[in-house]
Amino acid sequence: MKRVLWILLPVFIIVHGSCSKLVEVAPPVTKLTKDKVYATDIAAISVVASIYSGMSDYFLDFAGNIGTLNLYASLYTDELSYFKDPLINSNVVAFYTNKLTSTTFGSEYWAVAYGQIFNCNAALDGISNAQSLTPSVKKQLLGELKFLRAFFYYHIVNLYGDAPWVTTTDYSVNSQVARTPAIDVLRNIRNDLREARELLSDQFLDGTLLKPAIKNRYRVSTHAAAALLAKVCLMTGDWTEAETAAGDLIANTALFKLDTLNGCFLTNTPEAIWQLQTVRSYTPLEDANRFIMPAEGPSNSYPFFISSMLLNSFETGDQRKAKWIDTVRADNKLYYFPFKYKSKEASADPKEALTIFRLADIFLCRAEARMQQDKLQDAIDDINQVRHRAGLIDLTSMGKAALKDAILKERQVEMFTEFGARFYDMKRLGKIDDLMPAICQAKGITWDPDKALFPLSAIDIDRNKNLIQNKGY
């Protein structure tokens, strides 16, 4: 697919039933066009559904390339290594060695995420002005769009830092927009999420948005907004709000509880707060397809395996190592690979779904918020909830600095290969420049602090002189 410079070129979503297409150069969007697109509940729901499907097919998969954010951010840090095959894709090497450039790899997420932000803005405008939608459907869709826009911005800020805050579809504005300081973008995200929590249903709805879903949590709810709000507030230093948002989820035991280690990535798990449904027919999940190594061992097609650094981070007896990591022996060597998702078989009724937010993550978010407020024992209690599930003994009393390290360590072994969590955690907790030098040394490279952020595309910089490249690129 031709790379679309989303922040520079407007696009328009054309909906045909359950399918959608993003057109690179849009026709004029007249009032008649908007009226048709948002004339019925089904049409409006389809517009937003196309954003969800785009997330599964694009944002998490480099616009059709081989890997996901779960993969590349894990290669970038200390979670994954790769089989040194002469035919290995050059992007794998670039991420593993932290050698991203403005003309090769690293800017893909920026491009695709801003395309989705444009789609959110267009749909927010159209649905806000629609007069014929069922009120509850309209309210839910507006909440979903506010949340989704916040979700894309959350990842942009974590990967790139300062970013243009774009809320319009006006090409004359968007084509010359400058970068907004990251802290201001985060505050805008926080405001979107506060609004989304008020708009979104507290039920998990089905595709009609009129009744509860049966055994899936694919549509965004107020609970997903609370989860992302907790994460954003950890970045802005709003510790009390982070603790409260996380606590609201933890207290809702009718909906959420920690599942077994083998159950927490299934479609019917009570641990899930939000999951993405696969849109690809050949395999239920891209994570399973990429990470599960065949019996013959690694190859150019299946090169990824758990790094020794991650493997050695598990305590003796940690059941996460036993349940979430599997092995293959090839050429007298044992390879360990991620096994959170266990099925590569295509199915009309998949049993697994890509889990974006889950309760164990939220326990650790609340632990971090409590630690930052010097509620040290409360934070330890939250960590121990996650450790109990893993079969480990309780942590005991410790000081704040040691507790921060314990949270980072627990997140390392709980959240590995999940949406760049390790990369984001090291930065948020101020540990990246402490940890990455040794990590890079083990890889045979040298850490450059400027590489805590990815590069913007040189093409985008050339076309919009108000965009400033990240330092070091």
LUMFIDO-671340 format. One line per 8 residues: their letters; for each residue x, y, z of C-alpha. Coordinates in Angstrom, 2 decimals. Example, Ala and Ser with C-alpha at 12.3 -4.5 7.8 and 13.67 -1.06 7.14 Angstrom:
# LUMFIDO-671340
AS = 12.30 -4.50 7.80 | 13.67 -1.06 7.14
This chain:
# LUMFIDO-671340
MKRVLWIL = 0.00 0.00 0.00 | 1.26 3.45 -0.85 | 2.36 5.31 2.28 | -0.08 8.08 3.08 | 1.22 11.21 4.77 | -1.81 11.44 6.96 | -0.92 14.63 8.71 | -0.60 16.40 5.37
LPVFIIVH = -3.27 14.84 3.18 | -6.98 14.69 4.02 | -8.80 11.40 3.72 | -12.43 10.44 3.78 | -14.01 7.24 5.00 | -16.40 5.66 2.52 | -18.52 2.99 4.14 | -19.94 0.03 2.20
GSCSKLVE = -21.79 -2.16 4.67 | -19.18 -3.67 6.98 | -16.21 -2.70 4.81 | -14.38 0.60 4.56 | -11.78 2.25 2.40 | -9.59 5.22 3.12 | -9.21 7.38 0.02 | -5.92 9.22 -0.25
VAPPVTKL = -7.28 12.35 -1.93 | -10.77 13.11 -0.77 | -13.65 14.43 -2.82 | -15.31 17.55 -1.44 | -17.26 16.66 1.68 | -20.57 18.39 1.20 | -23.45 18.60 3.64 | -25.27 16.03 1.50
TKDKVYAT = -22.34 13.62 1.80 | -22.29 13.97 5.59 | -26.05 13.58 5.80 | -25.84 10.28 3.92 | -22.89 8.89 5.88 | -24.47 9.63 9.26 | -28.14 9.28 8.32 | -28.78 6.03 10.20
DIAAISVV = -27.49 4.25 13.27 | -26.08 1.46 11.11 | -24.19 3.87 8.84 | -22.72 5.86 11.72 | -21.75 2.70 13.61 | -20.04 1.39 10.47 | -17.90 4.53 10.23 | -16.61 4.03 13.77
ASIYSGMS = -16.28 0.27 13.25 | -13.89 0.98 10.37 | -11.59 2.76 12.84 | -11.55 -0.32 15.09 | -10.76 -2.57 12.13 | -8.04 -0.17 11.02 | -6.43 -0.50 14.43 | -6.24 -4.27 14.07
DYFLDFAG = -5.02 -4.13 10.49 | -2.83 -1.04 10.42 | -1.89 0.76 13.64 | -0.63 -2.42 15.24 | 0.92 -3.83 12.05 | 2.93 -1.09 10.35 | 0.46 -0.54 7.50 | 0.85 -4.09 6.24
NIGTLNLY = 4.45 -4.80 7.25 | 5.39 -7.87 9.27 | 5.35 -6.71 12.85 | 3.27 -5.07 15.52 | 3.95 -2.46 18.14 | 4.10 -5.37 20.58 | 6.93 -6.79 18.49 | 8.97 -3.73 17.56
ASLYTDEL = 8.95 -1.98 20.92 | 9.98 -5.30 22.49 | 12.89 -5.61 20.07 | 13.85 -2.02 20.81 | 14.32 -2.74 24.51 | 15.22 -5.98 26.30 | 12.28 -8.30 25.72 | 12.98 -9.94 22.37
SYFKDPLI = 15.91 -11.05 20.29 | 15.95 -12.41 16.74 | 17.49 -15.18 14.67 | 20.48 -13.82 12.77 | 19.47 -14.83 9.25 | 21.07 -13.04 6.27 | 17.59 -12.55 4.79 | 16.06 -11.00 7.90
NSNVVAFY = 14.05 -7.88 7.22 | 16.11 -4.74 7.71 | 13.44 -3.15 9.91 | 13.95 -5.92 12.49 | 17.65 -5.10 12.69 | 16.95 -1.36 12.82 | 14.63 -1.66 15.81 | 16.80 -4.17 17.66
TNKLTSTT = 19.90 -1.99 17.29 | 18.03 1.30 17.93 | 19.12 2.52 14.48 | 15.94 4.18 13.30 | 16.23 7.06 10.87 | 13.93 9.69 9.42 | 14.16 8.07 5.98 | 13.80 4.38 6.85
FGSEYWAV = 11.98 3.00 9.91 | 10.39 4.44 13.03 | 7.98 7.04 11.69 | 5.28 4.54 10.65 | 3.21 4.82 13.83 | 3.07 8.60 13.52 | 1.71 8.39 9.99 | -0.91 5.75 10.64
AYGQIFNC = -2.03 7.12 14.01 | -2.59 10.58 12.57 | -4.66 9.03 9.81 | -6.86 7.49 12.47 | -7.00 10.77 14.38 | -8.24 12.45 11.20 | -10.91 9.75 10.90 | -11.94 10.32 14.53
NAALDGIS = -12.17 14.07 13.98 | -14.23 13.64 10.81 | -16.60 11.24 12.54 | -16.89 13.45 15.63 | -17.92 16.34 13.40 | -20.38 14.26 11.40 | -22.00 12.47 14.32 | -22.19 15.61 16.47
NAQSLTPS = -24.26 17.27 13.74 | -26.36 14.23 12.84 | -30.04 14.75 13.61 | -31.54 11.31 13.01 | -29.48 9.01 15.24 | -30.88 7.21 18.27 | -29.77 9.39 21.21 | -28.11 6.56 23.13
VKKQLLGE = -26.25 5.41 20.01 | -25.09 8.94 19.25 | -23.86 9.41 22.81 | -21.97 6.10 22.78 | -20.34 6.83 19.41 | -19.18 10.26 20.52 | -17.67 8.68 23.62 | -15.94 5.99 21.57
LKFLRAFF = -14.45 8.58 19.22 | -13.20 10.76 22.07 | -11.60 7.69 23.59 | -10.07 6.44 20.34 | -8.58 9.82 19.54 | -7.07 9.88 23.03 | -5.72 6.34 22.56 | -3.88 7.24 19.35
YYHIVNLY = -2.45 10.40 20.90 | -1.31 8.43 23.95 | 0.86 6.23 21.76 | 2.12 9.14 19.65 | 3.33 10.99 22.76 | 4.99 7.88 24.18 | 6.80 7.15 20.93 | 7.55 10.65 19.62
GDAPWVTT = 7.12 13.18 22.43 | 5.77 16.57 21.36 | 3.02 16.22 18.76 | 0.55 18.43 16.88 | -2.80 18.50 18.66 | -5.19 18.26 15.72 | -8.95 18.33 16.28 | -10.16 19.51 12.86
TDYSVNSQ = -10.29 18.14 9.32 | -9.30 21.48 7.80 | -6.41 20.81 5.42 | -5.24 24.42 5.46 | -4.78 24.15 9.24 | -3.50 20.58 9.49 | -0.90 20.93 6.74 | 0.99 23.64 8.63
VARTPAID = 0.44 22.61 12.24 | 3.35 22.73 14.70 | 4.13 20.31 17.50 | 2.43 20.85 20.85 | 4.48 20.15 24.02 | 3.91 16.58 25.17 | 2.58 17.62 28.58 | -0.09 19.77 26.94
VLRNIRND = -1.08 16.93 24.61 | -1.38 14.64 27.62 | -3.62 17.14 29.39 | -5.80 17.32 26.29 | -5.94 13.52 26.23 | -6.94 13.55 29.89 | -9.78 15.98 29.13 | -11.00 13.83 26.23
LREARELL = -11.04 10.80 28.50 | -12.93 12.60 31.24 | -15.59 13.48 28.67 | -15.54 9.95 27.26 | -16.21 8.43 30.69 | -19.40 10.48 30.91 | -20.54 9.58 27.39 | -19.72 5.87 27.26
SDQFLDGT = -21.91 3.05 28.49 | -20.97 1.15 31.62 | -22.01 -2.02 29.78 | -20.09 -3.91 27.12 | -22.29 -3.35 24.08 | -22.73 -5.40 20.94 | -22.45 -4.07 17.40 | -25.86 -2.39 17.49
LLKPAIKN = -24.89 -0.37 20.59 | -28.41 -1.07 21.85 | -27.89 -4.24 23.89 | -25.13 -5.98 25.85 | -22.57 -8.06 24.02 | -22.42 -11.78 24.67 | -18.99 -12.97 25.81 | -16.87 -10.23 24.29
RYRVSTHA = -15.54 -6.82 25.24 | -14.75 -5.40 21.80 | -16.56 -2.07 22.00 | -15.10 0.67 24.14 | -16.90 1.28 27.44 | -16.51 3.79 30.25 | -14.20 1.22 31.84 | -11.70 1.42 28.97
AAALLAKV = -11.71 5.20 29.34 | -10.97 4.81 33.06 | -8.07 2.46 32.30 | -6.46 4.83 29.81 | -7.14 7.80 32.10 | -5.21 6.07 34.89 | -2.26 5.55 32.54 | -2.31 9.13 31.28
CLMTGDWT = -2.54 10.55 34.80 | 0.59 8.60 35.73 | 2.34 10.51 32.95 | 0.97 13.92 33.96 | 1.65 13.42 37.67 | -2.02 13.45 38.65 | -1.48 10.66 41.14 | -4.79 11.00 42.98
EAETAAGD = -6.84 10.84 39.78 | -4.78 7.89 38.55 | -5.43 6.04 41.80 | -9.14 6.85 41.67 | -9.60 5.81 38.04 | -7.76 2.53 38.62 | -9.60 1.99 41.88 | -12.98 2.35 40.17
LIANTALF = -12.10 -0.62 37.97 | -10.62 -2.74 40.74 | -13.67 -2.14 42.95 | -16.05 -3.29 40.20 | -15.78 -6.96 41.09 | -19.05 -7.76 39.33 | -17.28 -7.16 36.01 | -13.56 -7.53 36.65
KLDTLNGC = -11.34 -10.00 38.44 | -7.93 -11.53 37.88 | -8.28 -14.67 35.78 | -5.98 -17.66 35.59 | -2.74 -17.17 33.66 | -4.09 -19.34 30.85 | -7.46 -17.61 30.86 | -6.66 -13.91 30.91
FLTNTPEA = -6.27 -13.50 27.13 | -9.43 -15.36 26.15 | -12.47 -13.58 24.74 | -14.65 -14.40 27.75 | -12.16 -13.47 30.47 | -13.33 -11.27 33.34 | -9.85 -9.74 33.41 | -10.28 -7.94 30.07
IWQLQTVR = -11.25 -4.28 30.09 | -10.97 -3.84 26.33 | -10.03 -6.25 23.56 | -9.69 -5.95 19.79 | -11.38 -8.40 17.48 | -9.23 -9.76 14.68 | -10.12 -8.63 11.15 | -7.85 -11.08 9.34
SYTPLEDA = -9.18 -14.37 8.08 | -5.97 -16.40 7.98 | -5.21 -16.30 11.70 | -7.06 -15.26 14.85 | -4.28 -13.01 16.12 | -1.18 -11.44 14.62 | 0.64 -11.91 17.93 | 0.11 -15.67 17.82
NRFIMPAE = 1.07 -15.81 14.16 | 4.33 -13.92 14.72 | 5.44 -15.22 18.10 | 4.58 -18.93 18.17 | 7.69 -20.66 16.84 | 7.27 -23.81 14.72 | 8.76 -27.12 15.84 | 11.71 -26.80 13.47
GPSNSYPF = 12.88 -23.67 15.27 | 13.59 -20.08 14.24 | 14.00 -18.97 10.65 | 13.70 -15.91 8.48 | 9.91 -16.36 8.68 | 9.82 -16.95 12.46 | 12.88 -15.18 13.84 | 11.70 -13.81 17.20
FISSMLLN = 12.38 -15.27 20.63 | 12.57 -14.16 24.26 | 15.83 -12.45 25.17 | 18.04 -13.84 27.92 | 17.58 -10.51 29.73 | 13.83 -11.00 30.03 | 14.14 -14.71 30.71 | 16.49 -14.08 33.63
SFETGDQR = 14.12 -11.49 35.13 | 11.63 -14.11 36.35 | 11.90 -15.23 39.94 | 12.14 -18.92 40.72 | 8.64 -20.38 40.75 | 7.04 -17.57 38.72 | 4.21 -19.30 36.88 | 4.15 -16.59 34.22
KAKWIDTV = 7.38 -18.03 32.88 | 5.77 -21.48 32.74 | 2.42 -20.39 31.27 | 3.30 -17.43 29.05 | 6.56 -18.67 27.55 | 7.01 -21.84 25.51 | 10.08 -23.51 24.03 | 11.37 -25.17 20.89
RADNKLYY = 14.63 -27.10 20.66 | 16.50 -26.75 17.38 | 20.15 -27.39 16.50 | 20.82 -28.38 20.13 | 19.65 -24.99 21.38 | 16.53 -24.17 23.39 | 14.56 -21.17 22.13 | 11.96 -19.44 24.31
FPFKYKSK = 9.09 -17.56 22.70 | 6.07 -15.53 23.90 | 3.04 -17.77 24.43 | 0.41 -15.49 25.91 | -1.72 -16.18 22.83 | -1.75 -19.89 22.14 | -3.72 -20.50 18.95 | -2.60 -19.93 15.36
EASADPKE = -5.63 -21.70 13.93 | -8.18 -19.73 11.93 | -11.68 -19.98 13.36 | -15.10 -18.49 12.78 | -15.39 -18.27 16.56 | -11.92 -17.37 17.90 | -11.32 -18.04 21.57 | -8.65 -15.34 21.96
ALTIFRLA = -8.69 -11.60 21.32 | -5.94 -9.02 21.40 | -6.19 -7.69 24.95 | -5.36 -4.00 25.20 | -6.31 -3.26 28.81 | -6.60 -5.84 31.58 | -6.99 -5.80 35.33 | -3.48 -6.91 36.30
DIFLCRAE = -2.09 -3.86 34.50 | -4.52 -1.66 36.42 | -3.44 -3.10 39.78 | 0.12 -2.14 38.90 | -0.99 1.31 37.72 | -2.67 1.90 41.07 | 0.42 0.63 42.85 | 2.47 3.23 41.00
ARMQQDKL = 0.02 6.02 41.80 | 0.02 5.03 45.47 | 3.81 4.80 45.57 | 4.07 8.32 44.17 | 1.81 9.52 47.02 | 3.94 7.70 49.63 | 1.18 5.16 50.29 | 3.84 2.50 50.25
QDAIDDIN = 2.07 -0.39 51.96 | -1.06 0.11 49.86 | 1.12 0.00 46.75 | 2.79 -3.20 47.95 | -0.64 -4.75 48.55 | -1.59 -4.05 44.93 | 1.61 -5.59 43.60 | 1.02 -8.65 45.75
QVRHRAGL = -2.37 -9.21 44.13 | -0.57 -9.74 40.83 | 2.20 -11.80 42.43 | -0.31 -14.14 44.10 | -1.73 -15.04 40.70 | 1.81 -15.83 39.51 | 2.44 -18.14 42.47 | 4.99 -15.86 44.17
IDLTSMGK = 5.40 -14.86 47.80 | 4.41 -11.41 49.02 | 6.71 -8.44 48.85 | 7.33 -6.95 52.28 | 7.93 -3.42 53.51 | 10.48 -1.36 51.56 | 11.40 2.26 50.88 | 10.05 4.38 48.04
AALKDAIL = 13.06 4.02 45.73 | 13.10 0.25 46.14 | 9.35 0.14 45.60 | 9.64 2.05 42.32 | 12.15 -0.56 41.15 | 9.83 -3.35 42.30 | 6.94 -1.91 40.30 | 9.09 -1.66 37.18
KERQVEMF = 10.30 -5.22 37.69 | 6.78 -6.56 38.22 | 5.57 -4.79 35.11 | 8.47 -6.26 33.16 | 7.43 -9.86 33.84 | 3.67 -9.20 33.74 | 3.37 -6.95 30.69 | 6.09 -8.21 28.34
TEFGARFY = 5.27 -7.91 24.63 | 2.14 -5.88 25.37 | 1.82 -2.56 23.52 | 5.27 -1.20 24.26 | 4.68 -1.34 28.01 | 8.33 -1.96 28.87 | 9.54 0.94 26.71 | 6.89 3.29 28.09
DMKRLGKI = 7.44 2.17 31.70 | 11.18 2.81 31.65 | 10.60 6.33 30.36 | 7.67 7.19 32.63 | 9.51 6.03 35.75 | 12.69 7.88 34.77 | 14.75 4.71 34.41 | 15.47 4.45 30.70
DDLMPAIC = 18.91 6.06 30.82 | 19.80 3.92 33.84 | 18.80 0.63 32.21 | 19.34 0.95 28.48 | 23.16 1.31 28.56 | 23.54 -2.22 29.97 | 20.77 -3.53 27.72 | 22.47 -2.08 24.67
QAKGITWD = 25.85 -3.37 25.78 | 24.38 -6.87 25.90 | 23.21 -6.35 22.33 | 26.63 -5.14 21.23 | 25.56 -1.52 20.71 | 25.78 1.78 22.61 | 22.79 3.57 24.11 | 22.05 7.08 22.88
PDKALFPL = 19.62 8.97 25.19 | 18.14 10.71 22.13 | 16.81 7.31 21.05 | 14.19 7.39 23.79 | 12.02 8.91 21.06 | 11.43 7.67 17.52 | 12.05 9.86 14.44 | 9.52 11.78 12.41
SAIDIDRN = 9.50 11.14 8.68 | 11.85 13.38 6.70 | 9.12 13.70 4.07 | 6.70 15.13 6.64 | 9.38 17.54 7.86 | 10.04 18.71 4.29 | 6.36 19.27 3.55 | 5.54 21.05 6.80
KNLIQNKG = 8.27 23.46 7.85 | 6.58 23.95 11.24 | 7.37 20.36 12.24 | 10.66 20.07 14.10 | 12.52 16.75 14.03 | 13.36 14.97 17.27 | 16.91 15.50 18.53 | 19.39 12.95 17.27
Y = 17.75 12.40 13.89
